[in-house]
Amino acid sequence: MPLSPDIPQYAQDLMDFYSPPRQDARGVGIFYEQIQPGADLEKMARHHYQYFVGEQWDRHSDAWMRPWKLIYQRARDIDPCFVAEITAVATLAGEKHENLFSKFLKINTDDYVRAYTVLQTAFDSPEVEDFRVYTIGDGEVVEGLLAISHRRNGETVIFAFLDKKNSTHGL
């Protein structure tokens, strides 16, 4: 687990704006962890995904892993832009994910400036050396995306969101 209980300000701002870590498989969950160099990011992302799903994981872990798929990994030679990247990824993943993304990112609200600021600070820093997006859900009722950002110094942030399929109101 975390090497240090200290959460950097950018991660705290992200949690304050969206949501702290949660275990109810709905809405948004933000996670922070300081990890060792060379740690397996996919394994870490799955661990936090399992935590986000909570007790439902134990009853249906196979179903929760069925949609798990890496659908995007940032190339090292592009300029980072979380909002543009997640928009493109959500569009490629299908309309259902695009609707989820726009609802949960809060970029189309009165607070859009703050949304862009906390997202850019967390995910677009020059310190980010690995950024990935996975599809998540239970394969039937719930679907979403999980983005993981890993910095050179080991700081790692996960942004997960889940919602009922074809829902516009959340779980």
C-alpha positions in Angstrom: 0.0 0.0 0.0 1.1 3.6 0.2 4.8 4.2 1.1 3.8 7.5 2.7 0.5 8.7 4.3 1.1 12.2 2.7 -1.1 13.0 -0.2 0.3 15.6 -2.6 -1.9 18.7 -3.1 -2.8 17.9 -6.7 -4.2 14.5 -5.6 -6.0 16.0 -2.7 -7.6 18.6 -4.9 -8.7 15.9 -7.3 -10.3 14.0 -4.4 -11.9 17.1 -3.0 -13.5 18.0 -6.3 -14.6 14.6 -7.4 -14.7 12.0 -4.6 -12.4 10.4 -2.1 -11.7 6.6 -2.4 -15.0 4.7 -2.1 -16.3 1.1 -2.1 -19.7 1.2 -3.6 -19.2 0.6 -7.4 -20.9 3.7 -8.5 -20.1 7.3 -9.5 -16.5 8.4 -9.2 -13.7 7.2 -7.1 -10.3 8.8 -6.9 -7.3 6.9 -5.5 -3.7 7.9 -4.7 -0.8 5.6 -4.0 3.0 6.1 -3.8 4.6 3.0 -5.4 8.0 1.7 -5.9 9.8 2.1 -9.3 9.0 -0.8 -11.6 5.8 -1.7 -9.9 3.1 -3.5 -12.0 0.7 -0.7 -12.8 -2.0 -2.9 -14.2 -1.9 -5.0 -11.1 -2.2 -1.9 -9.0 -5.1 -0.6 -11.1 -7.0 -3.9 -10.7 -6.4 -3.7 -7.0 -8.0 -0.3 -6.7 -10.8 -1.3 -9.1 -11.5 -4.2 -6.8 -11.6 -1.8 -3.8 -13.9 0.5 -5.7 -16.3 -2.3 -6.4 -16.3 -3.3 -2.7 -18.1 -6.3 -1.4 -19.8 -6.9 -4.8 -16.4 -8.1 -6.0 -16.4 -11.2 -3.8 -19.7 -12.3 -5.1 -19.1 -11.7 -8.8 -15.3 -11.2 -9.4 -15.4 -13.0 -12.8 -18.2 -10.7 -14.0 -16.3 -7.6 -12.9 -13.2 -8.6 -14.8 -15.0 -9.5 -18.0 -15.0 -6.0 -19.4 -11.4 -5.2 -18.1 -9.4 -4.1 -21.1 -6.6 -1.7 -21.7 -8.0 0.6 -24.4 -5.4 3.4 -24.3 -1.9 4.1 -23.3 -0.3 7.5 -23.9 2.6 7.6 -26.3 5.7 9.2 -24.9 6.0 11.6 -27.8 2.6 13.4 -27.6 1.7 16.4 -25.6 -0.5 15.3 -22.7 -4.1 16.5 -22.5 -6.3 14.3 -20.3 -9.6 15.8 -21.3 -8.8 15.4 -25.1 -7.4 11.9 -24.6 -10.3 10.7 -22.4 -12.8 12.3 -24.9 -11.2 10.4 -27.8 -10.9 7.1 -25.8 -14.5 7.4 -24.6 -15.7 8.1 -28.2 -13.7 5.1 -29.5 -15.1 2.9 -26.7 -18.6 3.8 -27.8 -21.4 6.3 -27.1 -22.1 4.8 -23.7 -18.6 5.6 -22.4 -18.7 9.1 -24.0 -21.9 9.8 -22.0 -20.3 8.5 -18.8 -17.2 10.6 -19.3 -19.0 13.9 -19.9 -21.3 13.3 -16.9 -18.6 12.4 -14.4 -15.8 14.7 -15.5 -18.0 17.8 -14.8 -16.4 19.7 -17.6 -19.9 20.8 -18.9 -20.9 22.4 -15.6 -20.5 25.8 -14.0 -17.4 24.4 -12.3 -15.7 23.5 -15.6 -12.6 25.8 -15.0 -11.9 24.0 -11.7 -12.6 20.6 -13.3 -10.0 21.3 -16.1 -7.5 22.6 -13.6 -7.6 19.6 -11.2 -7.6 17.2 -14.2 -4.7 18.9 -15.9 -2.6 19.2 -12.8 -3.1 15.5 -11.9 -2.8 13.9 -15.4 -0.9 16.3 -17.7 2.2 17.0 -15.6 5.5 16.6 -17.3 6.3 14.2 -14.4 3.7 11.7 -15.7 5.6 8.9 -17.4 2.7 6.4 -17.9 -1.0 7.1 -18.5 -3.5 4.3 -19.3 -7.3 3.8 -19.6 -9.2 0.6 -19.0 -12.8 -0.4 -19.6 -14.5 -1.6 -16.4 -18.0 -2.8 -15.3 -19.8 -6.0 -14.6 -20.5 -6.9 -18.2 -24.3 -6.5 -17.9 -25.7 -3.6 -15.8 -22.7 -1.4 -14.9 -20.0 0.1 -17.1 -17.3 2.7 -16.9 -13.6 3.7 -17.4 -10.6 3.6 -15.1 -7.7 6.0 -15.8 -4.3 5.6 -14.1 -1.5 8.1 -14.1 2.0 7.3 -12.8 4.7 9.9 -12.2 8.5 9.3 -12.2 8.6 9.8 -8.4 6.1 6.9 -7.9 3.0 9.1 -7.3 0.1 7.3 -8.9 -3.5 8.6 -9.3 -6.5 6.6 -10.4 -9.8 8.0 -11.6 -12.5 5.4 -11.8 -16.1 5.9 -12.8 -19.0 3.5 -13.1 -22.7 3.9 -13.9 -25.7 1.9 -15.0 -25.7 1.2 -18.7 -27.8 3.7 -20.6 -28.2 5.9 -17.5 -28.0 9.6 -17.3 -28.8 10.0 -13.6 -26.1 7.8 -11.9 -26.6 4.7 -9.8 
